[in-house]
């Protein structure tokens, strides 16, 4: 049987477990999986681009479990009151091919993206970082703010968005957090001035320059989340040239990340080398670091692995008849013709079948 988790189930988990704890647990799962990097099959995601967005498949496997995520990115969706990003995912057993989990991943992707951002920042940002600028105050912003507040001790967040309604929404949603000072700003320059960490989470599918060289200060860590497909960037190329740039999976980030602006020989460091101790996160307190975040399938694998574990522990979700279970595995036709197959959904079918037999 396949466990099925829908949006209501993930929302229930958030309420019961608590969002900060879920983000922390997911970050732990992601770190565990990055530490065994060489056990995973790795490939850049498969993308189908259109005029207004992209649909992607993100597969990976560690030879024991296989996962994939279906996800889109359509920035103009909000004009029709639709989500910019939505997703679902599958976790399966490699030995049999049978799916273990079918899950929503719209909420889950927001949680795992925030968990990944905070995890990378723990290795890359200065340990004494306490302030963060948050540029882009849309659907991902609360998750980022909560992750950095609870996991890294950020106690001041400066907000900017071209949409004042989005900024006001974020201010309202963060009002309950104790020990966090939230400061709305009138420009990007005002928000980033003096910040220890700068997180950019913008959605437009365009080569934007959210951060320019004159905004960057020594020792900053930049968490660049919004540039995540070809033709979509957030950082001026000279910001990257000044920084130590960390990526998830280099072949994918070369195509989709902010480094798509730069020559193929531009040096970057994969995070797996840092988490394994092969390289340092930052080399000095004055160095500028950039996490060129595009989202990698390993992180979704970790998120699905976490959901599978916690949903069973808390008995959330339900078992789904996704795969046929014939008495004779070689007689799928017989199963298709068996009136009893629909009895669980419609008892009248079984009663009718019994009446015909008698």
Secondary structure, 3 states (H helix, E strand, C coil): CEEEECHHHHHHHHHHHCHHHHHHHHHHHHHHHHCCHHHCECCCCEEEECCCCEEEEEEEECCCEEEEEEEEECHHHHHHCCCCCCEEEEEEECCCCCEEEEEECHHHHHHHHHHHHHHHHHHHCCCCCCEEEEECCCCCHHHHHHHHHHHHCCCEEEEECCCHHHHHHHHHHHCCCCCCEEEECCCHHHHHCCCCEEEECCCCCCEEEEECHHHCCCCCEEEECCCCECCEEEECHHHHHHCEEEECCHHHHHHHCHHHHCCCCCCCEEHHHHHCCCCCCCCCCCCCEEEECCCCHHHHHHHHHHHHHHHHHCCCCEEECCCCCCCCCCCHHHHHHCHHHHCCCCHHHHHHHHHHHC
